[in-house]
Amino acid sequence: MSQDQAEQPVGGSAAKLDTTVPHSARVWNYWLGGKDNFVPDREVGQQVRAVFPEIVEAARYSRAFLGRAVTYLAAEAGIRQFLDIGTGLPTADNTHEVAQRITPQARVVYVDNDPMVLAHARVLLTSSQEGATQYVDADLRDLEKIVQGARETLDFDEPIALMMLGVMGHVEKPAEARAIVNALVSSLPSGSFLAMSDGTATSERVIESHRQYNESGALPYHLREVADFTAFFDGLDLVEPGVVPLGHWRTDSTPPTAVDGYCGVARVL
């Protein structure tokens, strides 16, 4: 499906864009050096960076993990379908671009409910002629809507890679977060994969920076203990090197900057 042939996002319209309060997708875009952000986003981004300067590296490492994970899944694991929840604003090397460079027939469904992401959905819907992309406008907790929307593009009888990068911190309680992930994983067939990354409460600076962020008016983001993050993979077959800090997953060298965030990829048995 070419850009001119891109379908409309499924799932209805997102809420009205509010530029007067910061939003995580736009703050993240600011840290990555993007231009799709507003003054409140930049102010919060600068405030967090003043307390936790490594946040910029964490954002870059998380983006690099997406590229390495999708490359592994498409090139080594033979995955041809991807369900990317918590898409964020498009930037270089989005999931479908990485996957379709390796396997042009890859099919990708993005899920987000941010109106600015919706406005950029046409970029996300650009696809190779052999493959397909779609965008589902849905809240993270609306599992039925997510799965139903994804079924319009993905074949749930074949393995799917579930991508949940930097998104589960929007769910405060660990039990609720695990229930959401478990329900989504349970909808996938054997041979599918779960790829996740998230911020972790592993230093006083990152904890303080997120406390200030959560007081900014933006949708709160809750850091996880490493054990709570690791628990998302319970019952799954972790891919080497397992659950590791951001920047350490299948890299040739250890990054010079340590950041407070973990990631991992696991196979659904």
C-alpha positions as CSV (number, residue, x, y, z in Angstrom):
1,M,0.0,0.0,0.0
2,S,1.6,3.2,-1.1
3,Q,1.2,6.6,0.7
4,D,-1.5,7.6,-1.8
5,Q,-3.3,4.4,-1.1
6,A,-3.1,4.6,2.7
7,E,-6.4,3.7,4.4
8,Q,-8.0,5.8,7.1
9,P,-7.2,4.9,10.7
10,V,-9.7,2.5,12.3
11,G,-11.4,3.0,15.6
12,G,-12.8,6.5,15.3
13,S,-11.4,9.9,16.1
14,A,-9.0,10.7,18.9
15,A,-9.7,13.4,21.4
16,K,-9.1,17.0,20.5
17,L,-5.4,18.1,20.4
18,D,-4.6,20.1,23.5
19,T,-1.3,22.1,23.2
20,T,-1.6,23.8,26.5
21,V,-0.4,20.8,28.6
22,P,2.6,18.6,28.0
23,H,2.1,15.1,26.4
24,S,4.5,12.2,26.7
25,A,4.7,11.5,23.0
26,R,5.6,15.2,22.3
27,V,8.0,15.4,25.2
28,W,9.7,12.2,23.9
29,N,9.8,13.8,20.4
30,Y,11.6,16.8,21.9
31,W,14.2,14.6,23.6
32,L,14.8,12.8,20.3
33,G,15.4,16.2,18.6
34,G,12.1,16.3,16.8
35,K,10.0,19.3,15.9
36,D,6.5,17.9,16.7
37,N,6.2,19.5,20.1
38,F,5.1,22.7,21.8
39,V,6.3,25.1,24.5
40,P,4.8,23.1,27.4
41,D,6.4,19.9,26.1
42,R,9.8,21.5,25.8
43,E,9.5,23.1,29.2
44,V,8.8,19.8,30.9
45,G,11.5,18.1,28.8
46,Q,14.0,20.6,29.9
47,Q,12.9,20.3,33.5
48,V,13.3,16.5,33.5
49,R,16.6,16.8,31.7
50,A,17.9,19.2,34.3
51,V,17.3,16.6,37.0
52,F,18.1,13.5,34.9
53,P,20.4,14.5,32.0
54,E,20.6,10.8,30.9
55,I,16.9,11.0,29.7
56,V,18.1,12.0,26.2
57,E,20.3,9.0,26.0
58,A,17.6,6.8,27.4
59,A,15.3,8.0,24.6
60,R,17.9,7.3,22.0
61,Y,18.7,3.9,23.4
62,S,15.0,3.0,23.5
63,R,14.7,4.0,19.8
64,A,17.8,1.9,19.0
65,F,16.3,-1.1,20.8
66,L,13.2,-0.8,18.6
67,G,15.4,-1.1,15.5
68,R,17.5,-4.0,16.9
69,A,14.4,-5.9,18.1
70,V,12.5,-5.5,14.9
71,T,15.6,-6.5,12.9
72,Y,16.0,-9.6,15.0
73,L,12.3,-10.5,14.8
74,A,12.1,-10.0,11.0
75,A,15.5,-11.3,10.0
76,E,16.2,-14.1,12.5
77,A,12.8,-15.1,14.0
78,G,10.9,-14.9,10.7
79,I,8.2,-12.7,12.0
80,R,6.0,-11.0,9.3
81,Q,3.4,-9.3,11.5
82,F,3.8,-6.6,14.1
83,L,1.4,-5.0,16.6
84,D,3.0,-1.8,17.9
85,I,1.1,-0.4,20.9
86,G,2.0,3.1,22.1
87,T,3.3,4.2,18.8
88,G,4.3,7.7,19.6
89,L,5.1,10.3,17.0
90,P,6.8,9.0,13.8
91,T,10.5,9.5,13.4
92,A,13.2,7.8,11.5
93,D,13.1,4.0,11.2
94,N,9.6,3.3,12.4
95,T,8.6,-0.3,13.0
96,H,7.2,-0.8,9.5
97,E,10.2,0.8,7.8
98,V,12.7,-1.5,9.6
99,A,10.6,-4.6,9.1
100,Q,9.8,-4.0,5.4
101,R,13.4,-3.3,4.5
102,I,14.0,-6.9,5.6
103,T,10.8,-8.4,4.5
104,P,8.7,-6.2,2.2
105,Q,5.5,-8.3,2.9
106,A,5.5,-7.4,6.6
107,R,2.2,-6.2,7.9
108,V,2.2,-3.7,10.8
109,V,-0.6,-2.3,13.0
110,Y,0.1,0.8,15.1
111,V,-2.0,1.6,18.1
112,D,-2.2,5.0,19.9
113,N,-4.9,7.4,21.0
114,D,-3.0,10.7,20.9
115,P,-4.5,13.2,18.5
116,M,-1.1,14.4,17.3
117,V,-0.1,10.8,16.5
118,L,-3.4,10.4,14.7
119,A,-2.6,13.5,12.6
120,H,0.7,11.9,11.6
121,A,-1.0,8.5,10.9
122,R,-0.6,9.0,7.1
123,V,3.1,8.8,7.5
124,L,2.8,5.6,9.6
125,L,0.4,4.1,7.0
126,T,3.0,4.4,4.2
127,S,3.9,0.9,3.3
128,S,5.7,-1.3,0.8
129,Q,3.5,-2.5,-2.1
130,E,3.9,-6.1,-0.8
131,G,3.1,-5.4,2.8
132,A,0.5,-3.3,4.7
133,T,0.2,-0.8,7.6
134,Q,-2.7,0.3,9.6
135,Y,-3.4,2.6,12.6
136,V,-5.9,1.8,15.3
137,D,-7.1,4.7,17.4
138,A,-7.5,3.1,20.8
139,D,-6.6,3.4,24.5
140,L,-4.1,1.0,25.9
141,R,-6.7,-0.5,28.2
142,D,-9.3,-1.0,25.5
143,L,-8.0,-4.5,24.7
144,E,-11.1,-5.7,22.7
145,K,-10.9,-2.6,20.4
146,I,-7.1,-3.1,19.9
147,V,-7.5,-6.8,19.0
148,Q,-10.5,-6.3,16.8
149,G,-8.8,-3.4,14.9
150,A,-5.6,-5.4,14.5
151,R,-7.5,-8.4,13.0
152,E,-8.5,-6.2,10.1
153,T,-4.8,-6.3,9.0
154,L,-3.1,-9.1,10.9
155,D,-3.7,-12.9,10.8
156,F,-4.0,-14.1,14.4
157,D,-3.4,-17.7,13.3
158,E,0.2,-16.7,12.4
159,P,2.9,-15.4,14.7
160,I,2.8,-11.7,15.6
161,A,5.4,-9.5,17.3
162,L,3.7,-7.5,20.1
163,M,5.8,-4.3,20.6
164,M,5.2,-2.3,23.8
165,L,8.0,0.2,24.1
166,G,7.9,2.8,26.8
167,V,4.1,2.5,27.3
168,M,3.2,0.5,30.3
169,G,4.3,3.2,32.7
170,H,1.0,4.9,31.9
171,V,-0.6,2.1,34.1
172,E,0.2,2.8,37.7
173,K,-0.6,-0.6,39.4
174,P,1.8,-3.4,38.5
175,A,-1.0,-6.0,38.8
176,E,-3.2,-4.1,36.3
177,A,-0.2,-3.6,33.9
178,R,0.6,-7.3,34.0
179,A,-3.1,-8.2,33.4
180,I,-3.1,-6.0,30.3
181,V,0.1,-7.5,28.9
182,N,-1.0,-11.0,29.7
183,A,-4.4,-10.5,28.0
184,L,-2.7,-9.2,24.8
185,V,-0.1,-12.0,24.8
186,S,-2.9,-14.5,25.3
187,S,-4.6,-13.3,22.2
188,L,-1.5,-14.3,20.1
189,P,-0.7,-17.7,18.7
190,S,2.3,-19.8,19.7
191,G,5.5,-18.6,18.1
192,S,4.6,-15.0,18.6
193,F,6.9,-12.6,20.5
194,L,6.7,-9.8,23.1
195,A,9.2,-6.9,22.9
196,M,9.1,-4.4,25.7
197,S,11.1,-1.6,27.2
198,D,10.4,0.9,30.0
199,G,11.9,3.3,32.5
200,T,12.9,1.8,35.8
201,A,13.2,3.2,39.3
202,T,16.9,2.5,39.5
203,S,18.3,5.8,40.6
204,E,17.2,8.7,42.8
205,R,17.6,11.2,39.9
206,V,15.3,9.3,37.6
207,I,12.7,8.9,40.4
208,E,12.9,12.7,41.2
209,S,12.7,13.6,37.5
210,H,9.5,11.6,37.0
211,R,8.0,13.0,40.2
212,Q,8.4,16.4,38.7
213,Y,7.1,15.2,35.3
214,N,4.0,13.8,36.9
215,E,3.3,17.1,38.6
216,S,3.5,19.0,35.2
217,G,-0.1,18.2,34.1
218,A,1.0,15.6,31.6
219,L,-0.5,12.1,31.8
220,P,1.5,10.5,34.7
221,Y,4.2,8.0,34.0
222,H,5.1,5.4,36.7
223,L,8.5,3.9,36.9
224,R,8.8,0.2,37.6
225,E,11.1,-1.8,39.8
226,V,13.3,-4.1,37.6
227,A,11.6,-7.1,39.1
228,D,8.2,-5.8,38.2
229,F,9.3,-5.1,34.6
230,T,10.9,-8.6,34.4
231,A,7.6,-10.1,35.5
232,F,6.0,-9.1,32.2
233,F,7.9,-11.9,30.6
234,D,6.8,-14.7,33.1
235,G,5.8,-17.8,31.2
236,L,7.6,-16.7,28.0
237,D,10.9,-17.9,26.6
238,L,13.3,-15.0,26.9
239,V,15.6,-14.3,23.9
240,E,19.3,-13.9,24.8
241,P,20.6,-11.8,26.5
242,G,17.4,-11.7,28.5
243,V,16.1,-8.6,30.4
244,V,18.9,-6.0,30.3
245,P,19.4,-2.3,30.6
246,L,18.6,-0.1,27.6
247,G,21.6,0.0,25.3
248,H,22.7,-3.5,26.2
249,W,20.4,-5.7,24.1
250,R,22.3,-7.4,21.3
251,T,24.9,-4.7,21.0
252,D,28.6,-5.1,20.1
253,S,29.8,-2.9,22.9
254,T,28.6,-1.6,26.2
255,P,27.3,2.0,25.9
256,P,29.3,4.6,27.8
257,T,26.3,6.1,29.5
258,A,24.2,4.0,31.9
259,V,20.5,4.8,31.8
260,D,17.5,3.9,34.0
261,G,15.5,1.7,31.7
262,Y,15.3,-2.0,30.8
263,C,14.3,-4.0,27.8
264,G,13.8,-7.6,26.6
265,V,12.3,-9.8,23.9
266,A,10.6,-13.2,24.6
267,R,8.8,-15.9,22.6
268,V,5.3,-17.0,23.3
269,L,5.3,-20.7,23.9
